[in-house]
Amino acid sequence: MHPADLIVLVVYLALVVVIGRSFGAAQRTMQDYFVSGHRLPAWAIMGSIVATETSTVTFISIPGFAYTTNFTFLQLVVGYLLGRVVVSALLIPAYFRGDVLTAYQLLGTRFGATTKRLASSVFIATRTLADGFRLFATGLMLAAVLGLAGGGGLRVSRLLPFLPEDVALLTMSIIVIAVVTLLYTYGGGMTAVVWTDVAQLVVYLGGALFAAAILLGEIPGGWGEVSRVAGAAGRFQVFDFTWDVTRGYTFWSGVIGGMFLTTATHGTDQMLVQRYLCARSVRDARAALLWSGVVVFVQFVLFLVIGAMLFVYYTQHAPGEIAAFTVDGRIAGDRVFPFFVVRHLPPGLVGLVLAAVLAAAMSTLSSSLNSSAAAVMGDFVVPWRGDRMSEDQKLALSRRLTLLFGVLQAVAALAALALSRRVVDEVLGIAAFTSGLILGLFLLGTLTTRVRERGALVGLATGTVVMLWVKLGTATTWQWYVVIGSVVTFGVGVLASMVLEPDRAR
């Protein structure tokens, strides 16, 4: 690894920690720590939303998707835009009624404490487990890129002599990412999370743009060649109107499934709802959410275009290098972009792109730590003994909970070393499995007035059973999970209320 790349990477990590921790002095109360005193500008919240929903997997996988297939991923992004409109109109105003710290307090007000605690527990468990495995996935990619960039010169096993070199490199990658993320999140709270997210958004988009410019310069004929070759190979296809629930990335699964997915993740997931609560008003929160959709769309177009350019470059001008990212006779899409970065970018820029990979990961992980701590405080601790705690005690406990979730996620990531890739992939799908169930509860709370807690809990239980059958007994693609889970939970909840409480359900 060139010294310039290492310097860029180390300086970036140090700056993130310094910037994040600088906000710690302004934290005086639990509200400051979790919702920044409702003082953050809309444009910063917008950048934080985009950075949070962009993971390392996105940064690496979307170019690989376009390399091996086409642009049909954009159909899902159209659904993302529609989902934002629904959240903006239906749910954001509700979060600004009263002093709300978590999304699940709305369910408590509407249905009761049991529903609130159940929904919050589902969020905490799935977020901790899923983001622990996301940390593992990020460590895999960072370790692979560092190993490739180091050309075999890295010897992390000297620090961890009881582990093989590849496992030692992966373990150290996970630990570094976890420690750096925890350092700035612990001290600076949500304010640090949002502002470092904005910086990380600039870093990873800047890294992608630099890589795209260099890649285009490597292709004789420039964009004209890309347009001709990629167009002839069908890489620019956007729409697929096939109606088949077992087939991913069709127009219907993208638009309908993407809309429901975003309504769930951006409307009922504490990690993103917490950002709206940092805004000064409903208007600012709506603006941040809607404009984030525009930036996300442009961002995915950029990553897909990079994938199309990689396809043209390697198939037409460097076919001899394709073997480097071919596994068992098939192109491993996730390896294409990292391979180009470490082999073709000049010293310094490789470090910038590595920093971009970390930025995409840390923006999601830092949000997860803070929002999980907020859920414990807002939904369990404060209702139980908040009136017996001073603000200093609440703030101190909030920070200790952030530390606890950082450790738990790191443990989950390290535990993944003993699991197969297939198991890891299944765990990463937990969030999609549960999001529809929670969205169904929120729809019962906002679209009905007479459904009560018993009906809602019956709907949730039925939705869980149905989703287990869909997941284990059918070939339905994940894009439909939120649709099915939310519709079943909502529909059964309404019917159960008519049976259990007919006088209220009319």
Buried (B, 14 or more C-beta within 10 A) or exposed (E): BBEBBBEBBEEBBEBBBEBBBBBBEBBEBBBBBBBBBBEBBBEBBBBBBBBBBBBBBBBBBBBBBBBBBBBBBBBBBBBBBBBBBBBBEBBBEBBBEEEBBBBBBBBBBBBBBBBBBBBBBBBBEBBBBBBBBBBBBBBBBBBBBBBBBBEEEBEBBEEBEEBEBEBBBBBBBBBBBBEBBBBBBBBBBBBBBBBBBBBBBBBBBBBBEBBBEBBBEBBEEEEEBBBEBBEEBEBBEBBBEEEEBEBBBBBBBBBBBBBBBBBBBBBBBBBBBBBBBBBBEBEBBBBBBBBBBEBBBEBBBBBBBBBBBBBBBBBBBBEEBEEEBEEEEEBBBBBBBBBBBBEBBEBBBBBBBBBBBBBBBBBBBBBBBBBBBBBBBBBBBBBEEBEEBEEEEBBBBBBEBBBBBBEBBBEBBBEBBEEEEEEBEBBBBBBBBBBBBBBBBBBBBBEBEBBBBBBBBBBBBBBBEBBEEBBEEEEBBBBBBBBBBBBBBBBBBBBBBBEBBEEBBE
